[in-house]
Amino acid sequence: MFTLMAVVFVLGYLVIALEQPLRINKAATAILTGVLVWTVLMLGHERILPADVGGTDHLNHALSEHLGEIASILFFLIGAMTVVELIDAHEGFRVITERITAKKKVMLLWILSLIAFFLSAVLDNLTTAIVMCALLRKIVHDKPTLWTFTGMVVIAANAGGAWSPLGDVTTIMLWIGGQITTANIILKVILPSAVCLVLPLLWIGRTLKGDIERPAPRERATAVGLGLTGFERNLVFVLGLGGLLFVPVFKTVAHMPPFMGVMLGLGVLWIVTELIHLRHGGNERGDLMVTAVLRRIDMPSVLFFFGILVAVAGLQVAGHLTLLADGLDRALGDVYLITGVIGLLSAIVDNVPLVAAAMGMYPLSQFPQDHIFWELLAFCAGTGGSLLIIGSAAGVAAMGIVKLDFIWYLRKMTFPALLGYLGGMVTFWLLWH
């Protein structure tokens, strides 16, 4: 049964990777995989878990705990996507797109990647990916170029999130757990993260030629004479982006999960837009209301994320990830090799349980606060997910927003991402070994 769980996960992952040729939606496969993994665990718990752990009651309790963590991520994703879609509906991103005047593809790629790199350190890589993908749809028209820019944004967002204590879920975990401090993670990881960004940029930039083709403006809001003023458009943009930027501040001050901060911002923006459009009536500006925007949220991607996280939670409860971490420790023994492999695995398995397992295996008495192991773990777990489009929350969000194909990303973006990943590790070794 223990082996069967792993087999079910691998087969599900394979079907997800072959979504396009099989014509099976990845969300359906992910949900089925998650349910089957837990079904096997429930039915075979007597042979999988130690006798003193408990039976199905223990497993149901564990499932409920993991569901709470997963739900916080999903509500964060839904809230952030709604805010971004609401800004887009009000043409708020014109404030930025009108100021990005670069026409050369290479120049524009560098500009957008650098924006994503630094923005993800302030927000986080997931929110940054959502915001940047909304911008890309406004700036880039043809699909191959859009997908290339999206892939680079995912790499940039993950690289930028690795050197900030608020940039990624795993860095937040290490920061709260006392393994890293703010000043030290920035000092030791920012340069390796920058190399992780620059090397893929140089590689991909070789293939980009000519000028960007911008999409025609969509017939919405002011374009169809809805009377949307510049003040109203800018107000929605400022409140929406300001609400997202306020999330890490709210988390620090109120000591609540990030999804609560996102929901706070969404609630404020919802009330403001209702008041703005009240005098026009719901029929006249119906497409600009939050109730209409919610119908445009990519729920299949949210459900896909749910299925993957539920499946990984099952493997964690059954002990697969702990067994993997123990095996790495015995087989490798070197902090660079261990963290390097964890980073590669984070492209396949969610980096959160991998980092959680490492935190449990290596107490602060073995690796004290700000030891190079923790900084390197933050870098590897944060950037290793860029190797596959479904290896990070940023990638999953981008995949849903621009409909990026798994196999295309594997062929076009995995090698540049690996180049940056290895380059960042070498840079870290040269600086701090």
N, C-alpha and C positions, 0 to 999 in steps of 0.2 A: 504493500500500500504506500509506503514511504517513497519507493521508486516510481510508482504509478503517478503520484502527485507531480513529480518532476517531469514525467513524460507528458502528462496532460498540459502542463505549462509550456513546454517546448513546442508541442504540436500546435497549441493555440497561437504561440508567438510566430510560428512558421506560416500559419494561415493569415495572420495579420500582415506579415511581410509580403504575402502574395495576394493582397487585396485586389489589385487591379486585374491580373489574369483570371483569378477565381471569381471576380465580381461579387464578392461577399463583403458587406460593410464591416469595417474593422471594429466598430462599436458592438455589433452583434457577436462577433468572435470573442472580443474581450469580456463581455458580460458572461457568455457561456463558459469561457475558461475560468473566470473567477468563481462562478457557482460550482463548477465541476471540481475544482481544486478543494473547495470547502466541503463538498459532498463526500469526496474520497476521504478527507480528513475525519469527518464525522462518523462515517461508516467503519473506518478502520482505525479509530483512535486507540483501541486497546493494543494494537500491534505497532502503532507509531509513537505514542507518547508513553513515558514512564508510568508505572502503576500508581505512584504516589501523587501524580499531577492532578488527576481528576478525570471525570468523564465528559459527557456532552454538556453538562451545566458549566463546566470550566471553559469549554470551547465556545459556548454561546456568549459567556461573559467576555472572553477575549475578542470575539467577533464584534460585540457591541463597542468595546473600547476602540478597536481599530476603525470601526464605522464612524465614531465621533471624530477621529483624526482625519479620515478621508472626507467626511462631510465638510469639515472646516476648509479643506483645500478646494472642494467643489463649489462651495458657496463663495469663496474668494474669487474663483474663476468666473462664476456666473455674474457676480457683482461687478468685477472689473470689465468684463466683456460688455455688460449693459451700459456702463458709464461711457466706455469708448464708442460704442455704437450710437449712443445718444449724442455725443459730441459730433460724430460723423453725420448724423441725421440733420443736425443744425449747421452743417458746413463749418464747424469750428476749426477743423484742421487747416482751413485756408490761411489761418494766421501763420502757420508754419510753412505750408507748401508754397505759398506765394513768395516766401523769403528764401527758399531753396531754389536758386536760379541755375545751378550747375547743369550743363547739358551733356557733358562727356560721361559715359557710363562709369569709367574708372573713378573719376573724381566724385561722382555722386555716391558710388559704393563706399568710398573712404569716409565721406561726410556722414552718411547714415550709420555706418558701422561704429564710428567714433561716438556719435550721439547715443547709440544703443549701449556701448561699452560704459560710458559714464552715467547714463540714466539708470542702468540696472543696479548700480552701486547705491543709488539714492532710493529708488523704488525697490524692485527686485527683478530677477530675470523673467518671471512669468508675466508680470504687469508690463514690463518693458516690451516683451515680444508682442503682446496684444496691441499696445499703442503703436509700435513701429509697423506692424502688419497693416494696421488701419491707414497709416501714412503711405505705405508702399502701394496700396491699392489706388491711392490718389495720384501717385507719381509715375508708376511704371505700368505700361499697357500690355506688352506682349508677354505671354505666359513663361517661356524659357527664362527671360530676363527677370521677371517677377520672382520665379522660383529660386534663381541664383541669388538675388538680393535677399530673399527671405531666409535662405540657408545661411548666408553670411550674418544676417541679423541674429539668428539663433546662436551661432558661434560667438558673436560679440556680446550678446546678453549674458550667456553663461560665463564667458571670460570676465566680464565686468562684475558679475555677481560673486565671483570667487574671492575677490580681495576686500569685500566689504562685509562687516558682521550682519548687515541687513539684506545683503544681495541675494541670498539663497537660503532655502530651508535648512540645509546642512550647516551653513555658517551660523545661522541663528541658533541651531542646536548646540554647536560647539561653544558659541559665545555665552549662551545661558548656562550651559553646563560647567563653565569655568575653565575650559580647555584653552581658549584663546582670549586675548584682550584686543580692543579696537585698534590701538596704535600699532601693535605688533603684527596683526594680520594685514594691515595696510602696508606697512613697511616691507614685510617679507614677500608678499604675494603680488603686489601691484605690477612689478616689472615682469615676472613670469607670466602674469595674465596678459600684459601688453604684448609680449612675444607670442602668446597663444592667439592673439588677434591679428597681429601684423603678418605673420607667416602665411596664414590662409588668404589674407588680403592680397599679398604679393603673388601667391600662386594663382588665385582666381582672376586677378587683374590682368594676367598675361593673355587670357582668352577673351576679354571684353574689348570690343572695338566699336567706334562710332558714337553717335549721340543717342540719348534716351528718347523713346517715343512715349509721350505722356497721353493718358486716356482723355477722351472728351469729357467735359463736365456732365455729371448726371443731372437729369431733369428732376430736381427736387428743391424743396424749400423756396428760396428767393427766385430760383430759375423758373418756377411755375407760378410766380406771382402770389405767393402766400403772405407777402408783406412782412417777412422776417427782417428785422432791422440789424444793422451792424452791431449795435449795442447788445441786442438779444443774443446774437451769434457769439460775440466775444464773452458775454456773461456766462453762457453755458460752457464755453471752452475753459475759462478761468476756474469756474467752480468744479468742473469735472477733473481737470488735470490737478488742480489744487487739492481736491479730495483724495486723489491717488497719492500725491506727494505727502499728504498728511498722515497716511496709514502708518509708516514707521514711527512717527512722532506719537500718534495715538497709542500704538502698542507699547511704547516706552513709558508713557505717562499713565495710561489706564491699566497696564498689565493685562491686556486682553489679547486674544488671538488676532492676527491681521484681518481675517474676514469680517470681524466686527467693525474695524475701521473703514473697510470698503463699503459695508452696508450703511454706515453712518454717512459717508459721502454720497452714496446712491440715494438715500432717503432725503437728504437736503436738496440734491439736484432734482429729484422727482417733484418735491413740493414747489421748488422755484419754477420749473418748466410748466407745471400745472397752472400756477398763477400767471405766468407769461402768456399762456395760450387761452386763458379763461375767457377773455373778452372776444376771442375769435370763434369760440364754439368748438366742440370736439370734432364735428364733421369737416370743418374747413382745414384744420391743422391736425387731423387724426393721425397722419403718418409720423408726426413729430412727437407724439405723446409716448410716455414710457410703456404704456400698455401695448402699443403697436411695436415699439422697439424690442420688447421682450420676445415677440414672435419671430424676430429675425436672429435671435441668439442661436448659435450652432450647438444645439443640444446633443446631437450624436457624438461630438468630440468630448463633451462633458461625460456622457455615459461611457465612452471608450476609456477615459481616464479612471472612472469609477471601477470598471472591470479589471483593468490592469492592477490598480492599487489593492483591490480585494484579493486578487490572485497572489500578489506578492505578500500580502499580510498572511495568507494561508501558509505559504512557504516559511515565513518567519516564525509563526506559531509552531509549526511542525518541527522546526529545528534545521531546516535546510541551510539557511543563511549563517547560522551559528557554526554549523559543521563546515561550511565553506570558509568562514573566517579562521577557524581553528586549523584547517588544512593549509591555508595560506601562511599562517604563522609558523607551522612546522616545516613546510616545504621551502619557504623563502627566508624568513628570519631577518631580512634587511628592511629597514623602514621605507627606503625608496622603492624596492621591489613590491612590498606589500601594498603601499598606497598606490603605486602605479597600476597594479592589477585590479585593485578596488575601483580605480577610476575607469578602467576598461570594462569592468563588470557593470558599472553604473549606466553604461549605454544599453544594457539588456535588462537589468533589474533596477528598480527604483533606488536612488542613492540614499534616501532617508533610512530605510532599515539597514543598509550596509554600514552607514556611518554610526547608527545606533548600536549595531553589533560590535563595531570597533571600539566605541566608547565603553561598552560593557566589558570587552576583553582586556583593554589596556587602561588600568586605573591611573589616576594622577600620581600615585606613588611610584609608578613605573615610568611614565612620561609626564613630567610636571607641566604646569601651565606655561604656554608659549614655547613648548618643545617643538623642534622642527617637524616632528611627526604630525602634530595637529595642524600646523600651517600647510604642510604638504598634503595632508588628507583633505583639507578644505579645498585646495586647488584641484586635486585630482578628481574628487567626487563631484565638484562643481562643473568642471570642464569636460570630463570624460563622457558625460551624457550627450555632448555634441556629435559624437561619432555616429549616432543613429538619430533619426528624426523623432522617434518615440522614446529616446533615452533621457529626456528632460521635460519638465513641465512647459518650458518655453517652446520646445519643439512640438509637443502635442498641441498647444494652443495655435502655433503657426500653421501646423498641418491642417487644422480645422478651418482656420480663417481663409487661407489662400488655396486650400485643397491640394496641398503638396503631396506628391507620390512618394511612398516609402522607398521603392526600388530606385527611382530617380535620385533621391537624396543619397542612397547608398553608393550609386555609381559616380555622382558628381561632387558630393560634399564630404564624404567620409574620409578620403585621403587627405584633403586640406585640413580637416579638423584634427586628424591624427598627427599631421605634421606640426600643427600648432601645439597640440597636447604634449608631444615629445619635446618640442623646442622649449616649452615652458618648464618642463621638468629639468631639462639640462641647464636652463638659466637659473633655476632655483638651486641646483647642485653647485653651480659655479659661484653663486653669491654666498651661500650659507653652509656649504659642506665643511 
